[in-house]
Amino acid sequence: MKNLYINTRFFFALIAVGILYVFAFFFPFVMMIAHGILLLCFLAAMVDGLLVFNQKNGISAQRILPEKLSNGDENPIKIDIKNNYGFKIHVNIIDEIPFQFQKRDFLIEKQIGSGNNTFFQYILEPKERGEYNFGSLNVYISSPMGLVSKRFSFQKDATLATYPSFIHLRKYELMALQSEFLLGGIKRIRKLGHTMEFEQIKDYVPGDDIRTINWKATSKTNRLMVNQFQDEKSQRIFMLIDKGRTMKMPFNGLSLLDYSINATMALSHIILKKGDRAGMMTFSKKTENKVAAENKSGQLRKISEALYNIKTDFFESDFNRLYQDVKYSLNQRSLLLLFTNFETLDGLNRQLKYLRGIAKNHLLVVVFFKNAELQTLIHKNPESTQEIYDEIIAEKFEFEKKLIIQELRKYGIYTVYTLPENLNVDVINKYLEIKARGIL
């Protein structure tokens, strides 16, 4: 009996009978009609109960989960239900989704014909990494009478791990095949030079760079020959992720740390596609989660595992410790992308000497974030004195960010200053630009 539930249709019938009993006080002949209808209601409920409980395996249902969830992305959860009854049923599905989603009104309603299958899906969008526990898949079925329901429970427990964003990695692969990226139209990256990795000597054709003419080969063959170069491969690219308190700031449900982790995954995928070596480390009070720069088949999985359980520790990040570890562990010139956040020029100046020290031996790119709410205030037309003050203060903070960019450029440090939601695009664009220009 614990799987028996009374539907609202039965209670509506009882309310109608109650109204008839009220009329019976004024019209006594209505009393017998009310008694008859009340008896019919209970008889119909019993018949309905027999219909739905007569078959033990009236339905079969299955929740189809992905191997893992992708943080910050839309993850489809599929459900397959088959009706084994000899009549059409009405189905209410209540899936006990993980508590992290705080979704307490989950309900899906379906009509399934006799012997038919129905297949559908719903979307979950996790906002933090870690383990997500699913409870039972509860399916409440009722016959066309709709007076009572029977509950079926399937797949009592299931646990899924949520990893840094990986669903959209494929859409960035085009960037590994051509040095351009589409964003709001075609954005072409102009190749300003070439690297010095020699490929072959070939005949000159109009349009080739005359500076690459090989005069020795030209004199031997008596026709113009040029050296052809290719993009240098196996360069070492490291992502340095700040997990201090400044990276806890949230935007659209994800922290700056989560955006940085997702961008690291996307960029690592492109780096490996381009034939370079991808590595990473995190830092706060000390450096952790180190992954050596390699270009092996399991490198992306190794980086994903290292990023899986990274949390902010709410401390002030120690850039001196980062400088020391980079100095002694990275003995070959590399491209370093530092994901951090500076809100004020004073905050930068406290760490600038360490950044300059890193930039002496490596190509350093500092990635920090625009405040989306400040951007909204700046581009909003003020309608009151308070809004004017808010806009002026927002512009002051934005101007200070521009001063930070100028200060870093003064010492040959590259920057990526972007909105959190555009981070993946902009860091990949910067990497491709550096590769195209042969700066590293």
MOFENNOR-V344558 format. One record per residue. PSI is psi in radians with two decimals (* if undefined). OMEGA is omega in whole degrees, 0 to 359 (none if undefined). D_LAST is the distance of its C-alpha to the last C-alpha in Angstrom with 1 decimal. Layout:
# MOFENNOR-V344558
PSI/OMEGA/D_LAST  PSI/OMEGA/D_LAST
This chain:
# MOFENNOR-V344558
-0.25/182/72.2  -0.27/178/68.9  0.13/180/67.2  2.28/179/69.8  2.39/179/68.8  2.25/181/71.1  2.85/181/69.6  -0.47/180/70.2  -0.64/178/72.4  -0.71/180/75.0  -0.61/175/75.1  -0.68/177/75.5  -0.70/178/78.5  -0.64/177/79.9  -0.71/178/79.5  -0.70/178/81.5  -0.70/178/84.2  -0.67/178/84.3  -0.67/177/85.0  -0.69/178/87.8  -0.60/176/89.3  -0.76/178/89.3  -0.45/182/91.2  -0.39/176/93.6  -0.52/182/95.0  -0.53/180/96.2  1.64/187/96.9  -0.51/182/98.2  -0.31/180/97.9  -0.35/183/94.1  -0.79/181/94.2  -0.63/178/94.8  -0.74/180/92.0  -0.74/178/89.6  -0.76/181/90.7  -0.77/181/90.2  -0.66/178/86.7  -0.77/178/85.7  -0.72/178/86.9  -0.66/180/85.1  -0.80/181/81.8  -0.64/177/82.1  -0.73/179/83.2  -0.68/178/80.3  -0.68/178/77.9  -0.77/179/79.4  -0.75/179/79.1  -0.72/178/75.5  -0.70/178/74.8  -0.67/180/76.4  -0.81/185/74.3  -0.44/181/71.0  -0.09/183/71.9  -0.49/184/73.9  2.11/185/70.8  -0.80/180/68.8  1.06/183/65.7  -0.57/178/66.0  2.77/170/62.2  2.38/183/59.2  2.63/181/55.8  2.29/173/52.3  2.13/182/49.1  1.93/183/46.1  2.60/172/43.0  2.95/180/39.4  -0.62/178/37.9  2.84/180/36.0  2.64/180/35.4  2.08/185/32.2  2.28/177/31.8  0.03/182/32.0  2.89/176/32.8  2.03/182/36.2  2.10/180/37.5  2.30/173/40.6  2.13/187/43.5  2.55/178/46.1  2.31/179/49.8  2.14/181/52.3  2.38/176/56.1  2.35/178/59.1  2.00/179/62.7  0.03/179/65.3  2.88/178/68.2  0.24/180/70.7  2.90/179/70.2  2.42/181/67.4  2.69/172/65.8  2.30/187/64.0  2.31/169/61.0  2.11/182/59.3  2.18/174/56.0  1.85/179/54.8  2.31/180/51.8  1.47/183/51.1  2.80/184/47.4  2.57/184/45.5  -0.39/182/46.4  -0.45/182/42.9  -0.27/179/43.4  0.73/180/46.7  1.80/187/48.2  0.07/180/51.9  0.55/182/53.3  2.14/178/51.9  2.26/175/54.5  2.26/180/54.4  2.38/181/57.6  2.69/170/58.4  2.22/183/61.4  2.18/179/61.7  2.88/182/64.4  2.21/178/66.5  0.11/183/64.5  2.75/173/61.3  2.55/169/57.7  2.43/184/55.4  2.16/182/51.7  3.05/181/49.6  2.77/172/46.6  2.90/189/45.5  2.35/171/42.1  2.40/181/40.7  1.59/181/37.7  2.63/181/36.8  0.05/176/35.2  2.67/180/34.5  2.81/180/33.4  -2.87/182/36.0  2.42/178/39.2  2.17/183/41.4  2.12/175/45.1  2.48/175/47.2  -2.49/182/51.0  2.65/169/53.7  1.84/184/53.7  2.21/180/57.0  2.08/179/58.8  2.10/183/62.1  2.58/176/64.3  2.65/180/67.5  3.09/177/70.0  -0.41/177/71.0  -0.67/173/73.6  0.42/181/70.9  -0.62/179/73.1  2.83/179/71.3  2.69/174/67.9  2.37/180/66.9  2.31/171/63.6  2.39/178/61.6  2.34/181/58.7  2.70/173/56.0  1.31/188/53.0  -0.82/183/53.9  2.55/175/50.5  2.46/181/46.9  2.29/177/43.6  2.44/175/40.2  2.42/177/36.9  2.03/183/34.5  2.87/173/30.9  2.65/188/27.8  2.16/178/27.7  -0.19/185/27.4  -0.69/187/29.8  0.28/180/27.5  -0.64/184/24.6  -0.57/183/25.9  -0.28/177/25.8  -0.11/184/22.0  -0.49/178/21.8  -0.53/181/22.1  -0.39/177/18.6  -0.31/181/17.4  -0.43/178/19.6  2.51/186/18.7  1.08/176/16.0  2.84/181/18.5  2.43/181/20.5  2.12/178/24.2  1.85/182/25.3  0.66/186/28.5  -3.05/183/28.2  2.14/176/25.5  1.81/184/22.2  2.39/175/20.2  2.00/183/16.5  2.25/177/16.4  1.95/185/14.0  -0.20/181/13.4  -2.82/178/12.0  2.79/177/11.1  3.06/185/9.0  0.42/176/11.0  1.88/186/12.4  2.44/178/16.1  -0.97/182/18.5  2.97/172/21.8  2.31/182/23.9  2.94/177/25.9  2.52/177/28.5  2.37/173/27.5  2.62/180/28.4  2.29/181/28.7  -0.34/177/25.5  2.61/179/23.1  2.08/183/21.0  -0.31/179/23.4  -0.23/181/20.7  0.17/180/20.1  2.27/177/23.8  1.80/189/24.6  -0.52/178/27.7  -0.80/179/28.9  -0.60/178/29.0  -0.74/182/30.6  -0.56/181/33.3  -0.64/185/34.2  -0.20/180/34.5  0.47/171/35.8  2.72/185/33.6  2.23/177/30.2  2.52/181/27.4  2.65/173/23.7  2.35/177/20.6  2.32/181/19.0  2.80/176/15.4  2.85/178/14.1  2.30/179/11.1  2.33/182/9.4  3.07/180/11.0  0.46/172/11.6  2.62/184/8.3  2.19/180/9.6  2.15/179/10.0  2.39/171/12.7  2.13/179/15.1  2.02/187/17.1  2.09/175/20.4  2.14/177/22.9  0.52/176/26.4  -3.05/188/28.3  -0.48/181/31.2  -0.32/182/29.2  0.07/179/27.8  -0.18/183/31.4  2.23/185/31.9  2.56/171/33.1  2.14/179/32.6  0.68/175/34.6  -0.29/179/35.5  2.51/176/32.1  2.87/177/30.6  -0.56/177/27.1  -0.76/180/26.4  -0.71/176/27.5  -0.72/181/25.4  -0.71/180/22.3  -0.77/178/23.4  -0.69/179/24.0  -0.62/177/20.6  -0.73/177/19.1  -0.84/182/21.3  -0.76/181/20.4  -0.68/178/16.6  -0.68/179/17.0  -0.77/180/19.2  -0.70/179/16.7  -0.79/180/13.8  -0.62/177/16.5  -0.56/180/17.7  -0.03/178/14.4  0.12/177/14.6  3.04/180/12.0  2.25/181/13.3  2.34/176/14.5  2.99/182/16.0  2.87/168/17.6  2.73/175/20.0  2.80/180/22.4  2.65/169/23.8  -1.70/172/26.7  -0.44/177/29.1  2.91/179/27.2  2.42/184/24.3  3.12/174/25.5  0.74/183/24.9  2.32/174/22.1  2.05/181/20.8  2.57/181/18.7  1.99/180/15.6  2.92/176/17.2  0.83/180/17.7  2.94/185/21.5  -0.56/182/24.1  0.27/185/25.2  -0.71/181/21.9  -0.68/177/22.4  -0.67/179/26.0  -0.72/178/25.0  -0.71/179/22.7  -0.73/179/25.6  -0.65/180/28.1  -0.56/182/26.1  -0.21/191/25.9  -0.83/187/29.6  0.45/180/31.4  2.26/178/29.1  2.70/173/31.2  2.58/180/30.9  0.04/174/32.8  0.30/176/33.6  2.87/171/32.6  2.20/185/30.5  2.45/182/27.0  1.67/180/26.4  -0.41/176/23.0  -0.75/178/24.0  -0.68/177/24.4  -0.78/180/20.9  -0.77/181/19.5  -0.77/182/21.6  -0.69/177/20.7  -0.71/182/17.0  -0.72/186/17.5  -0.33/181/19.8  -0.38/179/18.6  1.61/184/14.8  0.07/178/14.8  2.46/182/11.5  2.26/184/8.1  2.88/172/7.3  2.11/181/6.8  2.14/175/10.3  1.94/184/12.5  1.95/178/15.7  1.92/180/18.8  -2.94/178/21.5  2.15/174/23.9  2.17/180/25.0  -0.49/183/28.3  2.79/178/29.0  -0.60/177/27.5  -0.69/177/29.4  -0.66/177/27.9  -0.78/185/24.4  -0.52/178/25.6  -0.46/183/26.9  -0.04/189/23.5  -0.66/182/21.4  -0.56/178/21.6  -0.66/177/20.2  -0.70/178/17.2  -0.67/178/16.6  -0.71/178/17.0  -0.71/184/14.3  -0.27/179/11.9  -0.61/185/12.7  -0.16/183/11.0  2.83/173/8.4  1.93/187/6.5  2.27/174/9.9  2.05/179/11.4  2.13/180/15.2  2.05/176/17.2  3.06/202/20.9  2.50/167/23.9  2.52/175/26.4  1.96/185/30.0  -0.62/181/31.6  -0.63/176/35.1  -0.68/178/34.2  -0.65/177/32.8  -0.75/180/36.2  -0.67/182/38.1  -0.68/185/36.3  0.13/179/37.0  2.39/177/40.5  1.95/183/43.5  2.45/180/45.4  0.00/178/49.1  2.93/180/50.3  -0.71/180/49.8  -0.71/179/48.1  -0.56/176/45.5  -0.79/177/44.9  -0.76/180/44.3  -0.72/181/41.9  -0.71/180/39.9  -0.76/179/39.7  -0.72/179/38.5  -0.73/179/35.9  -0.59/177/34.6  -0.79/178/34.5  -0.68/179/32.3  -0.68/178/30.0  -0.63/179/29.8  -0.61/175/28.9  -0.69/178/25.9  -0.62/175/24.8  -0.63/177/25.3  -0.76/179/23.0  -0.79/180/20.2  -0.71/181/20.9  -0.69/179/21.1  -0.73/180/17.6  -0.52/180/16.1  -0.53/182/18.1  0.38/174/16.0  0.41/179/12.6  2.17/180/12.5  2.75/182/11.9  2.66/167/14.9  1.97/181/16.5  1.93/193/20.2  2.82/171/22.3  2.57/182/25.6  -0.70/184/25.8  -0.29/178/27.0  0.15/188/24.1  -0.82/182/21.5  -0.83/182/20.6  -0.81/188/20.2  -0.65/180/18.1  -0.63/177/15.5  -0.71/177/15.2  -0.74/180/15.0  -0.73/178/12.2  -0.80/180/10.1  -0.61/178/11.3  -0.76/179/10.6  -0.71/178/6.8  -0.77/183/7.2  -0.63/182/9.8  -0.15/179/8.4  0.58/184/5.6  -0.64/184/3.8  */none/0.0
